[in-house]
Each structure stands twice: as C-alpha cells, then as structure tokens.
Amino acid sequence: MIKFSNRVTAVLVMAFMLTFMLFTALGGGRNDSRSENREPAHIPDSGASELADGSFTEGLNNYIADHFAFRGKWVKLNARLRAELGEGLVNGVYIAGDRLLDTEYSSEYSVGEIAKDINRYAENYGSAVYFVAVPTSAGVYGDELPEYLNGIRESSTITGLYEKLDPSVRKIDAYNVLKMLNDNYVYYRSDTRWTVYGAYCVYRTVIQKLGFLPTTYDKYTIEHASSDFRGNLCDRSQYTGVKPDILDFYKYQGGAEAVSCTGYYNDGTTVEKQIYDKSQLSSGDMYNAYLGEEVPFLKIKTSASNERKLLVFKDSYADCFIPFLIQHYCEIDVVTPELVEGEASRFVDPSEYEQTLFLFGIENLTRSGIPASVNK
C-alpha cells in the first residue's frame, strides 16, 4: 500500500512540476522564506529502485520545495497531498489525525555525556541540584505513531539518563506525570512542547521536591491569550490541517507578583521584560509570549515574602513553567546556557544559591547536550 501511494504521489508530483516550472519562469525564483536550516536539495535519481521505495518521490518533493517559486504554497499542498494519500510524513513530521508528532530523534549526545556534565556541576557547587527532563509530545503520544516510526522511546532515554546521575542529584519524573494525564490538553497539537497546563501538572511535583506546597489550580485566573498558535511542527511541515493551539496565561490574583524582570545580553546591555509579553502574539514566534524573546540571563524579582532564591538552567520548555515559581521565591535567576558566550559565571555565582533547577526538553539534551557554559 505504501509503495502504491508512493507511485501515485510521484505521478502527481511530476504533473505539478510542469506547472511550478512555469511559475518559476514567471516569478523569477523562490520568494518564500525558509525555516529549514540546510542546503537546498538536488535533483534526485529516477531509477526503478528509487521509484519503488519512494526515495525519488521524497527527493523530488524536496527539490521542488526548495527551488520553485511560491514555495510556501507548494509545501502546504505537498503536506495536504501526503495526508490525503495516507502517508502522513512530511519533513520528519507525522500527521497523526488531529496532532503533529516529531519523528526525527537525535542522539548526538549520549545520556552518559549529559549525566557527566550535570554530575560535575553538582560536585563543583554546594547547592542542592534538581533535574527535570521533559519528554516531547512524540514521547508521550508515541503510541499514535506507526510501528516503523516508533523506534527510540523517550521514556527509556530519560530512565537511562536518570540512572547515570549521581545520587546527590534529585531526579524529578515528568514523563509519567504527563503520560498519565495525556487525555488532557498537556501538549500542543502543532508543537513538540507542553502546554501551560502540562507545565502546571509537573510544577506540582517539582515544587514539592523543592520544599513548598504547590499553588492549587483554582487560585489561577486563566486568560486565553490566543487561539491561533501554530507551533514548530507546523512550521516544519507547513501542514495546517490540525486545529490551531491555544496559548494561555495563568495569573494568580492576590498572590506574589513579579516586581521586575530584567534580561541581560552577552555585551552587558539589559532590557526590561515581562512574564507574559502580549506583543509577541503578533510576532513570528508566538511562543515568545512566555518571558519574551530569549536572553542569556534573566533576573526575576518578586513580591514573595521570603528570602529564597532559585537558580534555573533551562531551554524553551521552561518558559511557560517559570511563572509558577513566582509564588515561592523572592528571586528567580534564569540562565539559557546555549545563548551564553563564554562562562555562565559572568552572570551568576552558582555557589550563592541553595537550590539549582535544571529543566530541559529531552530532545534538546540529546541533540545539543549540556552547554559548556554551565560548568565554566
């Protein structure tokens, strides 16, 4: 069935190719912005074996998408066509009915390398270290992937990583919390990352490990900031057949608030930021509404009536999570290590904190590891 649909796709693609060649001649080349960071594709081989196994179709699709005018329209049409033919895989993104799932798993960094860096940090500094590895939507909804795409299990990767962490590092389980609640809106349909509600569900576990009682759900007023969010998987596949996602802001009326939120750049300049930045809802990346555009270092001072400070090392998964911490700490210092040039110690002295929280998506850990700036 798959080989048959590949042949059908090849015939249809070649028919469309003539049309797009005309568009190219009239339009003068590619005029749509590209989100992929790669070299343009080359014309594929068209032998019998390539036609049979579908590689010609894939290569031709990539070539057309990269080199022809009206590229954006072509990519969207290609995604629609594949979905209609039941193939469902576009640029590494699987169309699973009403959800998009990432199938491109990177293992450039082993769990041993990642654990080694975290263990070194715990050994070098006296603070209590807490570690959270967050699965992607494909990790939690992997049962919706075809068997031939459901290879490496994120749950196994996270378990293997936790087993290699030193006993002094407090491991916090996000996977099973999210898996147990996967009938709820804990992940976006069009993005690899969790929703704010998914982050809140894990927050309840994390904050207890950190020594506080979680703020109950009914204390929050939820603002539906946007119902038109299309995430990173939609950007990659250009498939718009799934329902747009909702971006929510959780606000605790009468609780502690952020008194100041200051971003620091590598050149020493600063910028005043917001916990929820509505201006980003009209930007190219609406997810930046959480904490604004990323900066190497972010200092959040709150009205919480204590003297507790927390140091957080994070990636984008933490952006919608961090606002929940405002109720518990008078200061939250946040480092995005992949953006730090040189040493993280230029912004913070980790030895001054009683607690350090690492919160990263497992996809980013296995792809990029723990940036060297953490241990410098």
Secondary structure, DSSP 4 states (H G I P E B T S, - for coil): -HHHHHHHHHHHHHHHHHHHHHHHHHHTS--S-----SPPPPPPP--HHHHHHSHHHHHHHHHHHHHSSSHHHHHHHHHHHHHHHT--EETTEEEETTEEEE-----SS-HHHHHHHHHHHHHHS-SEEEEEEE--HHHHSGGGS-TTT--S-HHHHHHHHHHHS-TTSEEE--HHHHHHTTTSS-B-SSSSSB-HHHHHHHHHHHHHHTT-PPPPGGGEEEEEEEEEE--HHHHHH----SPPEEEEEEEETTS--EEEEEEE-TTS-EEE--SB-GGGGGSS-GGGGBTSS--SEEEEEE--SS--EEEEEE-GGGTTTGGGGGGT-SEEEEE-GGG-SS-GGGT--GGG-SEEEEEEEHHHHHHH-S-GGGG-
